[in-house]
Amino acid sequence: MSKYSYEDDIKITKAELAKVQLEDAIDLFLSGKRISVITLAGAAEEIFARILNIQGDDSVAEETWRNIEEVRKETGLLFAGDRNKNDAFKEWNKYRNILKHHSKNDGDTVSFSPFDEAYEMINRAKLNADKLRITLKNRVDYENWLIENIYM
């Protein structure tokens, strides 16, 4: 029982927890509050990715890297530049991590596109949720918003 609230404790699976985080991230995105979306959707994406790994499947980010390596092998070209997997994952998660952490060597400011980072993190999390057959209550709202505001 909670010490500070009249609300009862909950018991929730990690998949359900990530689903709630992603749905909340989408709600924030649709309301124009994009910075917090990156952290919430990033947390959901990571949980979904680890569940997929435990089940013996790859996350969307891992699939993307595997596809990059296949193109490199087949063409001999440095597709996606000369970065290695570790560098790519650091780059893909850069702003999620910047928004979660601060150290002595970090600057006082950060410059980035909250929209782009939120959009990418939601989509990564959403694709991992799809692989886990998790249905999001506000997915259609999100996709309709994208069609109306971005794709048209």
Secondary structure, 3 states (H helix, E strand, C coil): CCCCCCCCCCCCCHHHHHHHHHHHHHHHHHCCCCHHHHHHHHHHHHHHHHHHHHCCCCCHHHHHHHHHHHHHHHHCCCCCCCCCHHHHHHHHCHHHHHHHCCCCCCCCCCCCCHHHHHHHHHHHHHHHHHHCCCCCCCHHHHHHHHHHHHHC
